[in-house]
Amino acid sequence: MDSVGAQAYAKVLENGVQAIEEVNRLRDSGYMKEDLYVISHDRDREDRIAEAADSNEVGMSEEGLFGTLANMFRSRGDELRSKITSLGFSEAEADFFEQELDLGKVLVIAKKTSV
């Protein structure tokens, strides 16, 4: 599923290689590093892919202080849904994406941070 809206774009990919290719494609189309996010159910995998793709991970600047602190006490699934909604997606979209992440897939999100 791809989600393209006025605020953000998301694509579910099968693996890290495809995620890196998607980040590069988005960068070629005009997105900057700070506009690109990689999300995976496995934190270590997410870190490795984000580093290899030279992209961001969702953090305090996207979720705010309280969201970041709350994530310390949430399950990984709840944390992922929170991160996805903080980037402009609905709860239903976040649920769908989190289910895909449960299957070992990787989510790439592009969101313009500046106008």
C-alpha positions in Angstrom: 0.0 0.0 0.0 1.2 3.4 -0.9 -0.3 6.4 0.8 0.1 9.7 -0.9 -1.4 12.8 0.6 -0.9 16.5 1.0 1.1 15.9 4.1 3.1 12.7 3.8 3.9 9.7 1.5 4.5 6.2 2.8 5.5 2.9 1.1 5.7 -0.5 2.6 8.7 -2.5 1.3 9.7 -6.1 1.6 13.3 -5.6 2.9 16.1 -3.1 3.7 17.5 -3.1 0.2 14.2 -2.0 -1.3 13.9 0.6 1.5 17.3 2.1 0.7 16.4 2.2 -3.0 13.1 3.9 -2.2 14.9 6.5 0.0 17.3 7.2 -2.8 14.5 7.5 -5.4 12.7 10.0 -3.1 15.9 11.9 -2.6 16.3 12.1 -6.4 12.8 13.5 -6.6 13.7 16.4 -4.3 13.2 15.2 -0.7 16.0 16.1 1.8 17.4 13.8 4.5 15.3 15.5 7.1 12.1 14.6 5.1 12.8 10.9 4.9 12.0 8.3 7.6 12.6 4.6 7.9 10.5 2.5 10.3 11.0 -1.2 11.1 9.6 -3.4 13.9 13.1 -4.4 14.9 15.0 -1.3 16.3 18.5 -2.6 15.3 17.3 -3.2 11.8 15.7 0.2 11.7 18.9 1.8 12.8 21.0 0.0 10.2 18.7 0.8 7.3 18.3 4.4 8.3 22.1 4.8 8.5 22.7 3.0 5.2 20.0 5.0 3.5 21.1 8.3 5.2 17.6 9.0 6.4 15.9 9.8 9.7 14.2 7.9 12.4 11.2 9.3 14.1 12.3 11.1 17.2 11.4 13.9 19.6 11.2 16.6 17.0 8.4 14.7 15.3 6.6 13.2 18.3 7.3 15.9 20.9 8.7 15.4 24.4 5.6 13.7 25.9 5.2 11.3 22.9 8.8 10.3 23.2 8.6 9.8 26.9 5.3 7.8 26.6 7.0 5.5 24.1 9.4 4.3 26.8 6.3 2.6 28.4 4.5 1.4 25.3 4.7 -1.9 23.5 6.7 -1.7 20.3 3.5 -1.9 18.3 2.0 1.0 20.2 5.2 2.9 19.8 5.3 2.4 16.0 1.6 3.5 15.6 2.4 6.6 17.6 5.4 7.4 15.4 3.4 6.9 12.3 0.5 9.1 13.4 3.0 11.8 14.5 4.0 12.0 10.8 0.5 12.8 9.7 -1.2 9.5 9.2 -4.6 8.4 10.6 -5.0 5.8 13.3 -6.4 3.4 10.7 -3.4 3.9 8.4 -1.0 3.5 11.4 -2.7 0.2 12.3 -2.3 -1.1 8.7 1.3 -0.1 8.5 2.1 -1.6 11.9 0.5 -4.9 10.8 2.8 -4.9 7.8 5.8 -4.2 10.0 4.8 -7.2 12.1 5.4 -9.3 8.9 9.0 -8.1 8.7 8.4 -5.4 6.2 10.0 -1.9 6.2 8.1 1.4 6.0 9.6 4.5 4.3 7.9 7.8 4.9 8.6 11.1 3.1 7.2 14.2 4.7 8.2 17.7 3.8 9.3 19.4 7.0 9.7 22.8 5.4 7.4 24.8 3.1 
